[in-house]
Amino acid sequence: MSTIDINCDMGESFGNFQVGNDALLLPQVTSANIACGFHGGDPYHIENTIDLALENGVAIGAHPSYPDLQGFGRRKMILKKEELQSIIKYQVAALKTLVESKGGKLQHVKPHGALYNSIANNIEEAQHVAEAVKSIAPKVYFMGLAGSHVEKVCQDFQMKFIAEAFIDRRYNEKGKLVSRGRKGSKIEVPEDAGQQILNMIQNQKVATVDGQFIAIHAQSFCIHGDNPNALEILLHLNKIFDKNGIQKQAFG
C-alpha cells in the first residue's frame, strides 16, 4: 500500500467573510497550510483553524504571501529583498508561535499564490524566501512546486524540500500552473480531479491543458480550500484511494 500526503490551504476567512469550510475539510486531509493574515485570515480564524487541525491530527504549515489582502495574494508584487524577507519572517513567526503555544509543532512552510508561482520562476526571489524561512524555522519542510528550481535552492540552504503537485489545477507543457485567468485552469469536477491525482501517483505523469503528458514527481498533493467543490472532490478521492490501495498520511 502506498501512502500520500493531501494538503489544503486553510484559515483564509476573515471578519465576516468566509473562505472555504475548514471544519468540514480538515478531517479529509493530512496537512493544512494555514494563512498568516496577509492574503487571508485574521487572528481569530487563524487560531480557530490551528485548533481544528490539532484536534484532527493534521500536520500544520504556515502559508505566507505577499501583503495583498485585497487581491487574495494572487497579484505579483515587486519588493526589495529586505522588505520581502521581513514580510515572510513576520508571518512564519506568528504562525509558528501560535501553533507552539497550543503544544503543536510547525511542520512546513508553503508560500501562497503569486509568491508561490513567482519563486518557481525567479531563483533569486526563491533564495530570499528560503533564507527568511530558515532564519525563523530552520527545521521545517519547505513545500514548493514539483520540478522547479525551488528544490535546488532548498538543498543549497540545507532545508528539507517537499515537492508538491495540484489536484485541482491544470498544468502547461513546462510543468507550471496555468494562469487562473485562462479558461479551464481549475478542476472542479471530482472525477476529473480523481483522474489527475491517480495518474500522478501511479504513473508520475500529468496531462497538460493542451492534452500532452509530462513527467511529475510529487510527495504532497494540494487541493484549494476555496474550491467550491473541495469537499466533494476529497470524498470522491477517498473512494479512489480505497479502491487502489492508497493511504493518506502526512509527510515527515
GIDAUR-V38666 format. One record per residue. N is the residue number from 0. RES is the residue in three letters. SS is DSSP state (hx for helix, st for strand, lp for the rest). Layout:
# GIDAUR-V38666
n->N res->RES ss->SS
n->N res->RES ss->SS
This chain:
# GIDAUR-V38666
n->0 res->MET ss->lp
n->1 res->SER ss->st
n->2 res->THR ss->st
n->3 res->ILE ss->st
n->4 res->ASP ss->st
n->5 res->ILE ss->st
n->6 res->ASN ss->st
n->7 res->CYS ss->st
n->8 res->ASP ss->st
n->9 res->MET ss->st
n->10 res->GLY ss->lp
n->11 res->GLU ss->lp
n->12 res->SER ss->lp
n->13 res->PHE ss->st
n->14 res->GLY ss->lp
n->15 res->ASN ss->lp
n->16 res->PHE ss->st
n->17 res->GLN ss->lp
n->18 res->VAL ss->lp
n->19 res->GLY ss->lp
n->20 res->ASN ss->lp
n->21 res->ASP ss->hx
n->22 res->ALA ss->hx
n->23 res->LEU ss->hx
n->24 res->LEU ss->hx
n->25 res->LEU ss->hx
n->26 res->PRO ss->hx
n->27 res->GLN ss->hx
n->28 res->VAL ss->lp
n->29 res->THR ss->lp
n->30 res->SER ss->st
n->31 res->ALA ss->st
n->32 res->ASN ss->st
n->33 res->ILE ss->st
n->34 res->ALA ss->st
n->35 res->CYS ss->lp
n->36 res->GLY ss->lp
n->37 res->PHE ss->lp
n->38 res->HIS ss->lp
n->39 res->GLY ss->lp
n->40 res->GLY ss->lp
n->41 res->ASP ss->lp
n->42 res->PRO ss->hx
n->43 res->TYR ss->hx
n->44 res->HIS ss->hx
n->45 res->ILE ss->hx
n->46 res->GLU ss->hx
n->47 res->ASN ss->hx
n->48 res->THR ss->hx
n->49 res->ILE ss->hx
n->50 res->ASP ss->hx
n->51 res->LEU ss->hx
n->52 res->ALA ss->hx
n->53 res->LEU ss->hx
n->54 res->GLU ss->hx
n->55 res->ASN ss->lp
n->56 res->GLY ss->lp
n->57 res->VAL ss->lp
n->58 res->ALA ss->st
n->59 res->ILE ss->st
n->60 res->GLY ss->st
n->61 res->ALA ss->st
n->62 res->HIS ss->st
n->63 res->PRO ss->lp
n->64 res->SER ss->lp
n->65 res->TYR ss->lp
n->66 res->PRO ss->lp
n->67 res->ASP ss->lp
n->68 res->LEU ss->lp
n->69 res->GLN ss->lp
n->70 res->GLY ss->lp
n->71 res->PHE ss->lp
n->72 res->GLY ss->lp
n->73 res->ARG ss->lp
n->74 res->ARG ss->lp
n->75 res->LYS ss->lp
n->76 res->MET ss->lp
n->77 res->ILE ss->lp
n->78 res->LEU ss->lp
n->79 res->LYS ss->lp
n->80 res->LYS ss->hx
n->81 res->GLU ss->hx
n->82 res->GLU ss->hx
n->83 res->LEU ss->hx
n->84 res->GLN ss->hx
n->85 res->SER ss->hx
n->86 res->ILE ss->hx
n->87 res->ILE ss->hx
n->88 res->LYS ss->hx
n->89 res->TYR ss->hx
n->90 res->GLN ss->hx
n->91 res->VAL ss->hx
n->92 res->ALA ss->hx
n->93 res->ALA ss->hx
n->94 res->LEU ss->hx
n->95 res->LYS ss->hx
n->96 res->THR ss->hx
n->97 res->LEU ss->hx
n->98 res->VAL ss->hx
n->99 res->GLU ss->hx
n->100 res->SER ss->hx
n->101 res->LYS ss->lp
n->102 res->GLY ss->lp
n->103 res->GLY ss->lp
n->104 res->LYS ss->lp
n->105 res->LEU ss->st
n->106 res->GLN ss->st
n->107 res->HIS ss->st
n->108 res->VAL ss->st
n->109 res->LYS ss->st
n->110 res->PRO ss->lp
n->111 res->HIS ss->lp
n->112 res->GLY ss->hx
n->113 res->ALA ss->hx
n->114 res->LEU ss->hx
n->115 res->TYR ss->hx
n->116 res->ASN ss->hx
n->117 res->SER ss->hx
n->118 res->ILE ss->hx
n->119 res->ALA ss->hx
n->120 res->ASN ss->hx
n->121 res->ASN ss->lp
n->122 res->ILE ss->hx
n->123 res->GLU ss->hx
n->124 res->GLU ss->hx
n->125 res->ALA ss->hx
n->126 res->GLN ss->hx
n->127 res->HIS ss->hx
n->128 res->VAL ss->hx
n->129 res->ALA ss->hx
n->130 res->GLU ss->hx
n->131 res->ALA ss->hx
n->132 res->VAL ss->hx
n->133 res->LYS ss->hx
n->134 res->SER ss->hx
n->135 res->ILE ss->hx
n->136 res->ALA ss->lp
n->137 res->PRO ss->lp
n->138 res->LYS ss->lp
n->139 res->VAL ss->lp
n->140 res->TYR ss->st
n->141 res->PHE ss->st
n->142 res->MET ss->st
n->143 res->GLY ss->st
n->144 res->LEU ss->st
n->145 res->ALA ss->lp
n->146 res->GLY ss->lp
n->147 res->SER ss->lp
n->148 res->HIS ss->lp
n->149 res->VAL ss->hx
n->150 res->GLU ss->hx
n->151 res->LYS ss->hx
n->152 res->VAL ss->hx
n->153 res->CYS ss->hx
n->154 res->GLN ss->hx
n->155 res->ASP ss->hx
n->156 res->PHE ss->lp
n->157 res->GLN ss->lp
n->158 res->MET ss->lp
n->159 res->LYS ss->st
n->160 res->PHE ss->st
n->161 res->ILE ss->st
n->162 res->ALA ss->st
n->163 res->GLU ss->st
n->164 res->ALA ss->st
n->165 res->PHE ss->st
n->166 res->ILE ss->lp
n->167 res->ASP ss->lp
n->168 res->ARG ss->st
n->169 res->ARG ss->lp
n->170 res->TYR ss->st
n->171 res->ASN ss->lp
n->172 res->GLU ss->lp
n->173 res->LYS ss->lp
n->174 res->GLY ss->lp
n->175 res->LYS ss->lp
n->176 res->LEU ss->st
n->177 res->VAL ss->lp
n->178 res->SER ss->lp
n->179 res->ARG ss->lp
n->180 res->GLY ss->lp
n->181 res->ARG ss->lp
n->182 res->LYS ss->lp
n->183 res->GLY ss->lp
n->184 res->SER ss->lp
n->185 res->LYS ss->st
n->186 res->ILE ss->lp
n->187 res->GLU ss->lp
n->188 res->VAL ss->lp
n->189 res->PRO ss->hx
n->190 res->GLU ss->hx
n->191 res->ASP ss->hx
n->192 res->ALA ss->hx
n->193 res->GLY ss->hx
n->194 res->GLN ss->hx
n->195 res->GLN ss->hx
n->196 res->ILE ss->hx
n->197 res->LEU ss->hx
n->198 res->ASN ss->hx
n->199 res->MET ss->hx
n->200 res->ILE ss->hx
n->201 res->GLN ss->hx
n->202 res->ASN ss->hx
n->203 res->GLN ss->lp
n->204 res->LYS ss->st
n->205 res->VAL ss->st
n->206 res->ALA ss->st
n->207 res->THR ss->st
n->208 res->VAL ss->lp
n->209 res->ASP ss->lp
n->210 res->GLY ss->lp
n->211 res->GLN ss->lp
n->212 res->PHE ss->st
n->213 res->ILE ss->st
n->214 res->ALA ss->st
n->215 res->ILE ss->lp
n->216 res->HIS ss->lp
n->217 res->ALA ss->lp
n->218 res->GLN ss->lp
n->219 res->SER ss->st
n->220 res->PHE ss->st
n->221 res->CYS ss->st
n->222 res->ILE ss->st
n->223 res->HIS ss->st
n->224 res->GLY ss->lp
n->225 res->ASP ss->lp
n->226 res->ASN ss->lp
n->227 res->PRO ss->lp
n->228 res->ASN ss->lp
n->229 res->ALA ss->hx
n->230 res->LEU ss->hx
n->231 res->GLU ss->hx
n->232 res->ILE ss->hx
n->233 res->LEU ss->hx
n->234 res->LEU ss->hx
n->235 res->HIS ss->hx
n->236 res->LEU ss->hx
n->237 res->ASN ss->hx
n->238 res->LYS ss->hx
n->239 res->ILE ss->hx
n->240 res->PHE ss->hx
n->241 res->ASP ss->hx
n->242 res->LYS ss->hx
n->243 res->ASN ss->hx
n->244 res->GLY ss->lp
n->245 res->ILE ss->st
n->246 res->GLN ss->st
n->247 res->LYS ss->st
n->248 res->GLN ss->lp
n->249 res->ALA ss->lp
n->250 res->PHE ss->lp
n->251 res->GLY ss->lp
